Amino acid sequence: MIIRTIREEDAQNFLEMSKILDSETQFLLFEPGERETTLKDQRESIKKTLEQENSTILVAETKGSLAGYIAGRGGNARRNRHMVHIVIAILQKHTGKGLGKKLFEALEEWAQEKGIHRLELTLMATNTNAFRLYEKMGFSVEGKKSHVYMIEGEYVDEYMMSKLIK
């Protein structure tokens, strides 16, 4: 398993992985078939992310295919450039093998190199496996928002978590 910074030429594989993730889990924003991102859009998004000093996407690659990713998007004003919002997703067949921990460790190393001080993320309150991982990685709950998502006719709350580094 290799963890590396995404490249523009990963756009097709990244988009395909994202669509698979949409169908594998209810813990991400989009439902199956809802993602309207084109290959051109994906390539532009990757390019824009890589151009920002305080943003990145790290991918986990195994045997030439993508297994998951962690994205950090930094604030774009002077007052919040020290903060990065995180999204992480791993293909189902690669979960439970320590990949999430490795992705977080790689992102935190990148964040320290960039002078990032605050990492933050949100998650559905029903995502207990992710919650345990985030706590293990040093994140703590800052708050809860009620009825943020509608999953199979039921409202789902959202936790906001953060970790201060450096």
BAVO-850808 format. One record per residue (C-alpha): residue in one letter; chain; x negated, y, z. Coordinates in steps of 0.25 Angstrom, whole numbers. Example, Ala and Ser with C-alpha at 12.3 -4.5 7.8 and 13.67 -1.06 7.14 Angstrom:
2
<node><resn>A</resn><chain>A</chain><px>-49</px><py>-18</py><pz>31</pz></node>
<node><resn>S</resn><chain>A</chain><px>-55</px><py>-4</py><pz>29</pz></node>
//
This chain:
166
<node><resn>M</resn><chain>A</chain><px>0</px><py>0</py><pz>0</pz></node>
<node><resn>I</resn><chain>A</chain><px>-6</px><py>13</py><pz>-4</pz></node>
<node><resn>I</resn><chain>A</chain><px>0</px><py>27</py><pz>1</pz></node>
<node><resn>R</resn><chain>A</chain><px>-4</px><py>38</py><pz>-8</pz></node>
<node><resn>T</resn><chain>A</chain><px>1</px><py>52</py><pz>-13</pz></node>
<node><resn>I</resn><chain>A</chain><px>12</px><py>51</py><pz>-24</pz></node>
<node><resn>R</resn><chain>A</chain><px>8</px><py>55</py><pz>-38</pz></node>
<node><resn>E</resn><chain>A</chain><px>16</px><py>61</py><pz>-49</pz></node>
<node><resn>E</resn><chain>A</chain><px>15</px><py>48</py><pz>-57</pz></node>
<node><resn>D</resn><chain>A</chain><px>22</px><py>41</py><pz>-45</pz></node>
<node><resn>A</resn><chain>A</chain><px>35</px><py>48</py><pz>-49</pz></node>
<node><resn>Q</resn><chain>A</chain><px>42</px><py>36</py><pz>-56</pz></node>
<node><resn>N</resn><chain>A</chain><px>38</px><py>26</py><pz>-45</pz></node>
<node><resn>F</resn><chain>A</chain><px>42</px><py>36</py><pz>-34</pz></node>
<node><resn>L</resn><chain>A</chain><px>55</px><py>39</py><pz>-40</pz></node>
<node><resn>E</resn><chain>A</chain><px>58</px><py>24</py><pz>-42</pz></node>
<node><resn>M</resn><chain>A</chain><px>54</px><py>21</py><pz>-28</pz></node>
<node><resn>S</resn><chain>A</chain><px>63</px><py>32</py><pz>-23</pz></node>
<node><resn>K</resn><chain>A</chain><px>75</px><py>26</py><pz>-30</pz></node>
<node><resn>I</resn><chain>A</chain><px>72</px><py>13</py><pz>-24</pz></node>
<node><resn>L</resn><chain>A</chain><px>72</px><py>19</py><pz>-10</pz></node>
<node><resn>D</resn><chain>A</chain><px>85</px><py>26</py><pz>-13</pz></node>
<node><resn>S</resn><chain>A</chain><px>91</px><py>12</py><pz>-15</pz></node>
<node><resn>E</resn><chain>A</chain><px>84</px><py>5</py><pz>-4</pz></node>
<node><resn>T</resn><chain>A</chain><px>87</px><py>14</py><pz>8</pz></node>
<node><resn>Q</resn><chain>A</chain><px>98</px><py>23</py><pz>13</pz></node>
<node><resn>F</resn><chain>A</chain><px>88</px><py>31</py><pz>21</pz></node>
<node><resn>L</resn><chain>A</chain><px>84</px><py>40</py><pz>10</pz></node>
<node><resn>L</resn><chain>A</chain><px>92</px><py>51</py><pz>4</pz></node>
<node><resn>F</resn><chain>A</chain><px>96</px><py>46</py><pz>-9</pz></node>
<node><resn>E</resn><chain>A</chain><px>105</px><py>35</py><pz>-12</pz></node>
<node><resn>P</resn><chain>A</chain><px>103</px><py>25</py><pz>-23</pz></node>
<node><resn>G</resn><chain>A</chain><px>104</px><py>32</py><pz>-37</pz></node>
<node><resn>E</resn><chain>A</chain><px>105</px><py>46</py><pz>-31</pz></node>
<node><resn>R</resn><chain>A</chain><px>91</px><py>50</py><pz>-33</pz></node>
<node><resn>E</resn><chain>A</chain><px>91</px><py>59</py><pz>-46</pz></node>
<node><resn>T</resn><chain>A</chain><px>76</px><py>61</py><pz>-46</pz></node>
<node><resn>T</resn><chain>A</chain><px>70</px><py>60</py><pz>-60</pz></node>
<node><resn>L</resn><chain>A</chain><px>56</px><py>55</py><pz>-63</pz></node>
<node><resn>K</resn><chain>A</chain><px>52</px><py>70</py><pz>-67</pz></node>
<node><resn>D</resn><chain>A</chain><px>58</px><py>75</py><pz>-54</pz></node>
<node><resn>Q</resn><chain>A</chain><px>50</px><py>64</py><pz>-46</pz></node>
<node><resn>R</resn><chain>A</chain><px>37</px><py>68</py><pz>-53</pz></node>
<node><resn>E</resn><chain>A</chain><px>40</px><py>83</py><pz>-50</pz></node>
<node><resn>S</resn><chain>A</chain><px>43</px><py>80</py><pz>-36</pz></node>
<node><resn>I</resn><chain>A</chain><px>30</px><py>72</py><pz>-34</pz></node>
<node><resn>K</resn><chain>A</chain><px>22</px><py>83</py><pz>-41</pz></node>
<node><resn>K</resn><chain>A</chain><px>28</px><py>94</py><pz>-32</pz></node>
<node><resn>T</resn><chain>A</chain><px>26</px><py>86</py><pz>-19</pz></node>
<node><resn>L</resn><chain>A</chain><px>11</px><py>84</py><pz>-23</pz></node>
<node><resn>E</resn><chain>A</chain><px>9</px><py>99</py><pz>-26</pz></node>
<node><resn>Q</resn><chain>A</chain><px>14</px><py>103</py><pz>-12</pz></node>
<node><resn>E</resn><chain>A</chain><px>2</px><py>103</py><pz>-1</pz></node>
<node><resn>N</resn><chain>A</chain><px>12</px><py>98</py><pz>10</pz></node>
<node><resn>S</resn><chain>A</chain><px>20</px><py>88</py><pz>3</pz></node>
<node><resn>T</resn><chain>A</chain><px>17</px><py>73</py><pz>-2</pz></node>
<node><resn>I</resn><chain>A</chain><px>22</px><py>60</py><pz>-6</pz></node>
<node><resn>L</resn><chain>A</chain><px>15</px><py>48</py><pz>-2</pz></node>
<node><resn>V</resn><chain>A</chain><px>18</px><py>35</py><pz>-8</pz></node>
<node><resn>A</resn><chain>A</chain><px>16</px><py>20</py><pz>-4</pz></node>
<node><resn>E</resn><chain>A</chain><px>11</px><py>12</py><pz>-16</pz></node>
<node><resn>T</resn><chain>A</chain><px>10</px><py>-3</py><pz>-16</pz></node>
<node><resn>K</resn><chain>A</chain><px>6</px><py>-11</py><pz>-28</pz></node>
<node><resn>G</resn><chain>A</chain><px>8</px><py>1</py><pz>-37</pz></node>
<node><resn>S</resn><chain>A</chain><px>22</px><py>4</py><pz>-33</pz></node>
<node><resn>L</resn><chain>A</chain><px>28</px><py>14</py><pz>-23</pz></node>
<node><resn>A</resn><chain>A</chain><px>33</px><py>8</py><pz>-9</pz></node>
<node><resn>G</resn><chain>A</chain><px>37</px><py>21</py><pz>-2</pz></node>
<node><resn>Y</resn><chain>A</chain><px>33</px><py>36</py><pz>0</pz></node>
<node><resn>I</resn><chain>A</chain><px>32</px><py>47</py><pz>11</pz></node>
<node><resn>A</resn><chain>A</chain><px>34</px><py>61</py><pz>6</pz></node>
<node><resn>G</resn><chain>A</chain><px>31</px><py>73</py><pz>14</pz></node>
<node><resn>R</resn><chain>A</chain><px>37</px><py>87</py><pz>9</pz></node>
<node><resn>G</resn><chain>A</chain><px>30</px><py>99</py><pz>16</pz></node>
<node><resn>G</resn><chain>A</chain><px>37</px><py>112</py><pz>19</pz></node>
<node><resn>N</resn><chain>A</chain><px>35</px><py>123</py><pz>8</pz></node>
<node><resn>A</resn><chain>A</chain><px>35</px><py>135</py><pz>17</pz></node>
<node><resn>R</resn><chain>A</chain><px>23</px><py>140</py><pz>26</pz></node>
<node><resn>R</resn><chain>A</chain><px>32</px><py>137</py><pz>38</pz></node>
<node><resn>N</resn><chain>A</chain><px>34</px><py>123</py><pz>35</pz></node>
<node><resn>R</resn><chain>A</chain><px>22</px><py>118</py><pz>27</pz></node>
<node><resn>H</resn><chain>A</chain><px>17</px><py>110</py><pz>39</pz></node>
<node><resn>M</resn><chain>A</chain><px>29</px><py>101</py><pz>38</pz></node>
<node><resn>V</resn><chain>A</chain><px>32</px><py>89</py><pz>29</pz></node>
<node><resn>H</resn><chain>A</chain><px>45</px><py>82</py><pz>27</pz></node>
<node><resn>I</resn><chain>A</chain><px>44</px><py>67</py><pz>25</pz></node>
<node><resn>V</resn><chain>A</chain><px>52</px><py>57</py><pz>17</pz></node>
<node><resn>I</resn><chain>A</chain><px>47</px><py>42</py><pz>17</pz></node>
<node><resn>A</resn><chain>A</chain><px>53</px><py>30</py><pz>10</pz></node>
<node><resn>I</resn><chain>A</chain><px>48</px><py>16</py><pz>8</pz></node>
<node><resn>L</resn><chain>A</chain><px>53</px><py>5</py><pz>-2</pz></node>
<node><resn>Q</resn><chain>A</chain><px>61</px><py>-5</py><pz>6</pz></node>
<node><resn>K</resn><chain>A</chain><px>51</px><py>-17</py><pz>3</pz></node>
<node><resn>H</resn><chain>A</chain><px>40</px><py>-9</py><pz>9</pz></node>
<node><resn>T</resn><chain>A</chain><px>46</px><py>-5</py><pz>22</pz></node>
<node><resn>G</resn><chain>A</chain><px>42</px><py>-11</py><pz>35</pz></node>
<node><resn>K</resn><chain>A</chain><px>28</px><py>-12</py><pz>31</pz></node>
<node><resn>G</resn><chain>A</chain><px>22</px><py>1</py><pz>38</pz></node>
<node><resn>L</resn><chain>A</chain><px>22</px><py>9</py><pz>25</pz></node>
<node><resn>G</resn><chain>A</chain><px>30</px><py>20</py><pz>31</pz></node>
<node><resn>K</resn><chain>A</chain><px>20</px><py>21</py><pz>42</pz></node>
<node><resn>K</resn><chain>A</chain><px>9</px><py>22</py><pz>32</pz></node>
<node><resn>L</resn><chain>A</chain><px>16</px><py>32</py><pz>23</pz></node>
<node><resn>F</resn><chain>A</chain><px>18</px><py>41</py><pz>36</pz></node>
<node><resn>E</resn><chain>A</chain><px>4</px><py>40</py><pz>40</pz></node>
<node><resn>A</resn><chain>A</chain><px>-1</px><py>44</py><pz>26</pz></node>
<node><resn>L</resn><chain>A</chain><px>9</px><py>56</py><pz>26</pz></node>
<node><resn>E</resn><chain>A</chain><px>4</px><py>60</py><pz>39</pz></node>
<node><resn>E</resn><chain>A</chain><px>-10</px><py>60</py><pz>35</pz></node>
<node><resn>W</resn><chain>A</chain><px>-7</px><py>68</py><pz>23</pz></node>
<node><resn>A</resn><chain>A</chain><px>1</px><py>78</py><pz>32</pz></node>
<node><resn>Q</resn><chain>A</chain><px>-11</px><py>80</py><pz>41</pz></node>
<node><resn>E</resn><chain>A</chain><px>-20</px><py>83</py><pz>29</pz></node>
<node><resn>K</resn><chain>A</chain><px>-10</px><py>93</py><pz>24</pz></node>
<node><resn>G</resn><chain>A</chain><px>-9</px><py>100</py><pz>38</pz></node>
<node><resn>I</resn><chain>A</chain><px>6</px><py>95</py><pz>39</pz></node>
<node><resn>H</resn><chain>A</chain><px>11</px><py>96</py><pz>54</pz></node>
<node><resn>R</resn><chain>A</chain><px>25</px><py>91</py><pz>53</pz></node>
<node><resn>L</resn><chain>A</chain><px>31</px><py>79</py><pz>47</pz></node>
<node><resn>E</resn><chain>A</chain><px>46</px><py>78</py><pz>46</pz></node>
<node><resn>L</resn><chain>A</chain><px>57</px><py>68</py><pz>41</pz></node>
<node><resn>T</resn><chain>A</chain><px>71</px><py>64</py><pz>42</pz></node>
<node><resn>L</resn><chain>A</chain><px>78</px><py>51</py><pz>42</pz></node>
<node><resn>M</resn><chain>A</chain><px>91</px><py>45</py><pz>43</pz></node>
<node><resn>A</resn><chain>A</chain><px>94</px><py>41</py><pz>57</pz></node>
<node><resn>T</resn><chain>A</chain><px>98</px><py>27</py><pz>53</pz></node>
<node><resn>N</resn><chain>A</chain><px>84</px><py>25</py><pz>47</pz></node>
<node><resn>T</resn><chain>A</chain><px>78</px><py>18</py><pz>60</pz></node>
<node><resn>N</resn><chain>A</chain><px>66</px><py>11</py><pz>53</pz></node>
<node><resn>A</resn><chain>A</chain><px>62</px><py>25</py><pz>48</pz></node>
<node><resn>F</resn><chain>A</chain><px>65</px><py>31</py><pz>61</pz></node>
<node><resn>R</resn><chain>A</chain><px>56</px><py>21</py><pz>68</pz></node>
<node><resn>L</resn><chain>A</chain><px>44</px><py>24</py><pz>58</pz></node>
<node><resn>Y</resn><chain>A</chain><px>45</px><py>39</py><pz>59</pz></node>
<node><resn>E</resn><chain>A</chain><px>45</px><py>38</py><pz>74</pz></node>
<node><resn>K</resn><chain>A</chain><px>33</px><py>28</py><pz>73</pz></node>
<node><resn>M</resn><chain>A</chain><px>26</px><py>39</py><pz>64</pz></node>
<node><resn>G</resn><chain>A</chain><px>28</px><py>49</py><pz>75</pz></node>
<node><resn>F</resn><chain>A</chain><px>40</px><py>56</py><pz>70</pz></node>
<node><resn>S</resn><chain>A</chain><px>51</px><py>61</py><pz>80</pz></node>
<node><resn>V</resn><chain>A</chain><px>65</px><py>65</py><pz>78</pz></node>
<node><resn>E</resn><chain>A</chain><px>68</px><py>80</py><pz>78</pz></node>
<node><resn>G</resn><chain>A</chain><px>83</px><py>79</py><pz>75</pz></node>
<node><resn>K</resn><chain>A</chain><px>95</px><py>72</py><pz>69</pz></node>
<node><resn>K</resn><chain>A</chain><px>104</px><py>77</py><pz>59</pz></node>
<node><resn>S</resn><chain>A</chain><px>118</px><py>71</py><pz>59</pz></node>
<node><resn>H</resn><chain>A</chain><px>125</px><py>65</py><pz>46</pz></node>
<node><resn>V</resn><chain>A</chain><px>114</px><py>69</py><pz>36</pz></node>
<node><resn>Y</resn><chain>A</chain><px>116</px><py>57</py><pz>27</pz></node>
<node><resn>M</resn><chain>A</chain><px>128</px><py>49</py><pz>22</pz></node>
<node><resn>I</resn><chain>A</chain><px>124</px><py>34</py><pz>20</pz></node>
<node><resn>E</resn><chain>A</chain><px>135</px><py>24</py><pz>16</pz></node>
<node><resn>G</resn><chain>A</chain><px>146</px><py>33</py><pz>22</pz></node>
<node><resn>E</resn><chain>A</chain><px>139</px><py>36</py><pz>35</pz></node>
<node><resn>Y</resn><chain>A</chain><px>132</px><py>48</py><pz>40</pz></node>
<node><resn>V</resn><chain>A</chain><px>118</px><py>47</py><pz>44</pz></node>
<node><resn>D</resn><chain>A</chain><px>110</px><py>56</py><pz>53</pz></node>
<node><resn>E</resn><chain>A</chain><px>96</px><py>61</py><pz>50</pz></node>
<node><resn>Y</resn><chain>A</chain><px>84</px><py>62</py><pz>60</pz></node>
<node><resn>M</resn><chain>A</chain><px>73</px><py>72</py><pz>58</pz></node>
<node><resn>M</resn><chain>A</chain><px>59</px><py>68</py><pz>62</pz></node>
<node><resn>S</resn><chain>A</chain><px>46</px><py>74</py><pz>63</pz></node>
<node><resn>K</resn><chain>A</chain><px>31</px><py>73</py><pz>67</pz></node>
<node><resn>L</resn><chain>A</chain><px>21</px><py>83</py><pz>69</pz></node>
<node><resn>I</resn><chain>A</chain><px>7</px><py>80</py><pz>65</pz></node>
<node><resn>K</resn><chain>A</chain><px>-7</px><py>86</py><pz>67</pz></node>
//
